[in-house]
Amino acid sequence: MDGKAVAETLEGMAASLSALAAFAGRVAGRAASSPNPLRDEADACLDGMAEAGSMEAMLAALKVHFAAGYASAAAAMAAPAVSPQERTARDMAVTAEVACALTVSERSAAALLADSVTLTTRLPLTLSALRAGGISWQHARVMCDETSGLDPVAAAALEGHFLDPEAPFAARGCPAGELVPGRFRAKARSWRERHHPVSIEARHRKGVEDRRLDYAPDRDGMAWLSAYVSADVAAGVWARATEAARALQGPAESRTLTQLRADVAADWLIAGVAEGVPSPKAQVLVTVPVFSLLGAGTEPATLDGYGPVPPGMARRLVADGAGSFLRVLTDPRSGAPLEIGRSSYRVPKAMRQWLRLRDGRCPFPGCTNHSLDNEADHLLAWSDGGGTGITNLGQPCRKHHRLKHTTAWRPIGATRDQPPGWISPAGRSYPSEQQDWEPPHWPDALTAAHGPADHDGHTSEDPGWEPEWEPPDWPEALAGVDGATPAPGPGKTRPPPPVDPFPDWALFTAA
């Protein structure tokens, strides 16, 4: 930050201090003129906490400024290092000085110095948002972590996607600063995976060589058993164990879902599938861009509860007819879901699958409970006139399902493609965290064959662009994929199609 930025940050902090003083006065005074003094005190406490959070972000920005400034000044005062060992010793001295000044460990001081240099040299939008109190220090650290290893252009694109509302295909849903840091990390990681300069196929081939099973003793007669495996394997195992654990729950079962999941997995590994232990098929959604499924594109697919995976993995799951995975195609123009693979679904089950696709997890702010663990619920109760349609359904986890029915928290505003937001008992509105869909990249072969731009000069890289041509028949283009009947030869006709077991499937596709 330059001197002007520091002055603006200090002015912002002064305004925050004045606001905090006013909130503190409302808390202490309980103004007699207020018709509801307790409600006013509660609102003042919430407003004060939010303002204090903004001030903490501003203080963090100042700390970044001073840390980066000290590192720069120390480097300027020192004589040039004549060897790598001398340079390392000098860095250790700087780190130790900062650690002692802040009374923190040298590891924490080193992390602060590294993040401060990154923010002041590579991430101007992140530092600006931190100075304004729009994001927290935890959000800024997530941005530093997720842009590490990226070239400056890719790092600027990731930063702009979440922090620049004017960026092409800016992030949908609530702003980055209104996401809890863990959810922001998940969305930033997903975007990085999709746009990384090295293809996800190449990185996956390298990662799969490191697969392993780890065992680590712990205290109190316990131990950790963890497996580092391909994402589709891990998602299938987790989903199957969860379904089996759910099947064991009942009035006479005292174990929690978490305990049951661990017990079921241990039983399977030690004794195989034993009598009395359910062994259902997993049900995992895998969302695949049409062009990637056809082999014409290289965009990642998305595994429910995980994130981007190599398109080759998705093609293999579809080609192998893996019954545990439900294929979801996305529109080649907008990136939105196009249809859910179907064979014999009843309408309620189809709705649940679409909710899993739309929400991805429990829609309560900050909750990370995966969609598989959640339950469909009417936003407006059936007894109050609410219908059983996608726009009146949510998928909260059991904890937030109970919160909705036992407190004044209420979900609102769901659409076919957007999960509900929430209104708190204090009347505060918290918007939904939407899926970060974006238009896919059209394969060069297609743009070359049909022209890279329309008659107005717009290309597939422009926001809102749609091609002026349409493939002659998508079902023909997808022939042979996911069990489709191959296209007939010249002069021949197809046999009559079978009766659709789910004729209302179009009601559950995206607009």
N, C-alpha and C positions, 0 to 999 in steps of 0.2 A: 504494500500500500504506500502511496505517496503522502505528502503532508496534507493535501486537500482531503484525501480519503480518510485519514486519521481524524481530521477536524470534523468531518461529517459524522463519523462514528461516535465521537465524543458528544456531538450535538444530539444524536439519536439517544445516547445513554442518558443525557440530561433530561430529555423529554420523557424517557421511561421512568426516571427517578421521580419526576413530578407526578406521573400517572400512578406509580406505586404509592406515593404519599397520599394521593386522593383515595385509593382503594383501602389503604390502612386506616384512613380516617373514617371511611364508611363502615369498616369492620368494628372499629372501637366505639364509634358514636351511635350506631343504630338510630339513624335519623328519625326523630319522632314524627316528622311529616310523612314518612313513608307509610302507605296503607298496610304493607306487609314487611316489617323490619327484619324478620328472620330470613325471608326470601331475598331481601336486599343484601343482607350480610353474606348469605351463601353465594350470591352472584358476584359480590365484591371479592370474595376469596378465590373463586374460579378465575375472574379477570386478573387478579393479582398474580396468581400462579402462572397464567399465560404470559403476562408482561415480564415476570421474572425470568421465564424461559427465554424470551427474546433478548433480555439484557445479558443473560449468560452467553448467548450466541455472539453478541457484540463484544463481550469481554474476551471470548475465545478468538475473535478476529484480531483484537489488539494484541493478545498473546502471540498469535501467529506473526504479526508485524514485528514485534520486538524480538522474537526468536530468530526469524529470518534476518533481521537487521544485525543482531549480535553475531550470527554465523558469518555474515558478509564482512562485518568490521574485523572480526578475529582473523579471517583469511587475509584481509588487506594489510593488517599489521604484521603478520608473520612473514618471514623470509621464505622464498620459494623452497619447496621440499626437494631434496636431492635424491630421495629414494622412496619406494612405496612404503617401507617401514616407517620412515619419518612422517609421511603423509597420514598413515594410520594412527601414529602416536599423537599427531596434532588434532585429528578428529576426536580421539579419545579424550584429550584435554578439554576441548570445547564441550563435548557431551557431559563430562564430569562437572564442569562449571555450571552448566544449565541445571543439571540434576541437583546440585547443592543449593542453587538459588531458589529452586521451586520445592525443595525437600521431597523429591521423588526419586525412584530408582533410575539408574543410568539407562536401563532399557526403555523406560517411559520417556526419558529425555531424548534419547536417540530417535524414538518414533515421532515425538513432537517436532524435532528439528527437520526430519525427513519430510513430514507432512507440510510443515511451514514452507519449505523450499518448493515443494510441488504446488501448493496453493498460490504462492506469489509469482511463480514462473510459468505454470502450465494451465492453471484452472481459474481464470479471472472471473467467470460467471459464478463459480462456487464461492469464491472469496467475497464477491459482491453480495451474494445472497446471505452469507454468514454475517457480514457487516450490517445488513439491514434487519437481521433477526428473523429472516424468512426460513432458514434452515438451522438445525442445531449442529454442534461440533461433531456429534456422532454421524450425522448425514454427510458432513464434509469429509470425515475420515473414510466413509464408505466410498465416496467419489474418488478419493486418492487411491484406495485399494483397487477399485474396479478399473481405473485408467492406467494402473501400473502395467508396464510391458507393452502398451499401445504406442504407436507413433503419434506425433502431435496432432495430425489431422484426425485420426480416429478418436483420440482423447477429446478433442474439441467437439466432434460430432456426438459422442456419448453425453458430454456435459450439456450441449445445446438441446439435445432431445428432451432432457428433464427440466432444464432451467430456463430455456428460451422459448416463450410461448409463440414466437414468430418463426421458429424453426420448421422446416418441412417435416410433416408427419410428427409433430410434437406429441409428447406423451398424453394419453387420454386420462380422464378421471381426475381425482383430486391432485393438487400440486405435490411435488416431492416433499416439501416441508410438512405436509399434513399426513404423510405416511410415517408409521413408526419405523425407526432405522432398519429393523430386520426385514420388513416388507420392502423398503426402498432398496436394500441390498439385493433382494431376490429379483426385483424388476430390473435393476441395473445389470445384474449378472446375466439375466436373460437377454437383454439388449446387446450386451457385449458378446455373448455367444453367437447371436445371429449376425453380427457385423464385424467379427474379429477378422483381421487381415489374413490369418491362416485358416484354411477351411476346417470346419468342425470334423469332417471325415478324417483329415490328417491328424488332428489332435486326438481324436478318439482312437485311431490305430496305435498311437504312441501310448495313450493312457491304458488301453486294455492289456498291454504287456506287463503292467504293474499290478494286476489283480492279485489279491491275496486274502487270506483269512488270518485275523489277528486275535491273540489271546493275551489279556492283561489282568493279573491278579489285583484285587482291590481289598479294602478293609472289610471287617465284620463277616468274614467267610464268603464274600461275594467276589465276582470276577466279571470282566467285560469280554464279550465275544463279538467281533465285528468283521464284516466282509467288505472288501473293496472290489466291486464287480461292475459289469456293464449296467447302465441305468435301467434298461428294459427288464433285466433280470431282477434288480433290486425292487423296482416298482411292482413287478408281478408277485414277488415273494411277500412284500409288505401288504399288498391288496388281499392276497389269499389268506395270510395270517389274520388280517383284520376281519374278513368275512367269517372265518372259522371261529374267531373269538366272539363275534356278535352272535353266532348261532348257539354258543354255549351260555349266553346270558339268560337269566331268568330269575324268578322270585327266590329260588333256592340257591342261587349262585352268589356267593359273597365277594368273589374276586372282581377287581375292576377290569375295564377293557384293556388297560395297559398290562396288567398282570396276566390276563388270559392270553393276550397276544404273545408274550414271552413264553408262557407255559406250552402253548400250542406249538410254537416254533421249536422249542427244546424237545418236545415229544416226537415231532416229525424227524428231527435230526438223529435222535438216539434210537428210537424204536420203529421209525417209519410211520405210516398211517395206521394207527391202532384203532381197534373197535371202540366206539364211543367218542372219538375225536373227529369232528366234522372236517371234511376235506373239499370245500367248494372250489369252483373255478374262480380265479381272480377276474375282475372286470376293470380294466384300465383303458382310459381314452387316449388314443394317439392321434393328434391333429396333424394332417399332412397337406402341404400345398399341392394343388393338382399337378403342377409341372414337376415337382420333385417326385411325386408318385409315379409319373410317367417316365422318369429318368431324364427329362428335358431340362431340369433345373437342379440347383445345388443348395437351395435354401433349407435350413434345418426344419425338422418336424418338432412337435411339442408333445412331451409326455406328461400326462396329468399328474400333478403333485411334484413334478421334478423341474421341467423346463425344456429348453432346446436339446434335441438329440440329432445325430447324423441322419440325413435322409435315407442313406443306405440301410440303416437299422429299421426305419419305418417300412421301407420296401420289403425287407426280409420278413418282418412280422406279418405284413399283408400277404406276401407270396406264400408263406408257410401255412397260412390259414389259422394263425394262432387264435384259438377261441377265447383266450383271456383278454385280448385286446380289441377294442371297438374302434374301427377306423372312422375318422372325421375328416372330410375334405373341406378345404377352404377355397373361397372364391378367388380366381386368378386376377380379379380387378381390385378388390378392396381388402382382401386378407381375412374377411369375416367368415365364419363357419358357413358351409354350403349345405351339407347334409350329414346325418349320422348313419353309419352302416346299419342295416336292419335285416332281420330274417323272420322273427316271429314275436316281436315285442307287443305287449299290450300297451294301451295308451298311457297308463300311470307310469310304467317303467320307462317309456320313451321320454316322458316329461322329466323324470329324475335324471336320466342321462343328459338331457339338454341343460338342466340346472347345473349339473357338474361341469359341463362345458362353459356355460355362461359365467358362473361364479368362480370356479377353480378352487375355492376354499370357503370357509365360513365368512359371510360378508360383514361381520361386525368389525369396526375399526381396530386394526392391529392384530386381529386373530389370525393365527397361522394354521389352524386345524384344516387338514386336507379334505377335499370334497368327499372322499370315500367314507369318512367318518361321520358325515353330517346327515341330517334328515330334512326332507321336504316339509315346508310349513306354510300355511296360509298367512299372508301379510294382514289381510282383513279377514277375520274369522268367518268360517262358513256360517256360523249361527248369526253373524251380523250382516249377512248378505254377500260375503266374498265368494267369488267363483273359483273353480279349480282350473286356472289358466296360467300360462307362463308369467304373465305380468302381475299376477297376484300370489306368486310363490317365491319363497326364499329357501336357503339351505343352511340355516345356522347349526353350529355344533350344539351338543346337548347343554353345555353350560349357558350359551347365549340364547338357546331356545327357552330354557327355564327363566333366564333374565327377562325375556320378552313377556312371558306369561305371568310373572310374579312381581314385576315392577312397572314403572311408567315409561321405560325405554320402548320405542316403537320404530319399526322399519317402514320406509316410505319410498316411493318413486322408482320401483322396478320396471324395466321394460323387457322386451324380448332379448335384447343384447346387453343389458346393463343391470348389474345386481342392485339391490336396494341400498339407499343411504339410511341413516338413523337419526332420530330426534331423541335427545336426552331428557330426563325428567326436568332439567333446568331450562328446557326449551331451546337448547343449542343444536344446530344442525351439523352433521358430519357426513360429507359426501361419500359415495361408494368408491372403492378402489376398482377401477375397471381393468379388464384384460388389455394388454398392450398390443392389440392387433395392428398391423400396418400393411399397406399394399405390397404385394410381392414384387420381386425383380423379374421382369420378363426375360426369358432366355434369348441370347443374341440371335439364335437361328430364327426365332419367330419375329423379332423386331426387324431383322434384315429382310425376311421374306415379305413382310407386310408393310415395311416402312418404319423407321425409327420415330417418326413424328407424324401427327395429323396435319390437316391442311392449315391449322392455325399455328403450327410450329411447336405444339406441346408434345412432350415425350413422356415415357413411363416414369421418369424420375420426378415429374412435376406433381405437386399436391393436387388431389382431386382428378387426376388424369384418368380417362377411360378410353379404351381403344374404340375406333370407329368401326372396326370389323368384329365379328363374332366367329368362333369356330363353327363349322357347319353343323355339328351335332356332338355335344359333349359326350353323350352315352357311347357314340361310335368311337370318339377319341379315347375313351376309357375302356374300350373293349379288351377283355382279357385281364383287367385289373380287378382284384377283390372278387374273383369268381364270376365276372361278367361273361356272357356268352360271346364268343368271337363273332366278328362281323361276317355276314354271309358273302359268298363270292358273287361276281357279276351275274346278273340275271336270276339270282336265287333270292328267296325270301326267308325270313326268320320263322321258326315255329311260333305258335301263339304263346304269349307270355303267361306264366303262372299267375294265379290269383294273388294279389298283393295282400300279405297278412296284416299289413299296417297301412291302410289306404289314406289315413289322415296325417301321414308323415309331414306333408307340406306345412301343416299348422305349426310345426316346431322347428322350422328353418329360419335363418336370419333374414331380415328384410334386405 
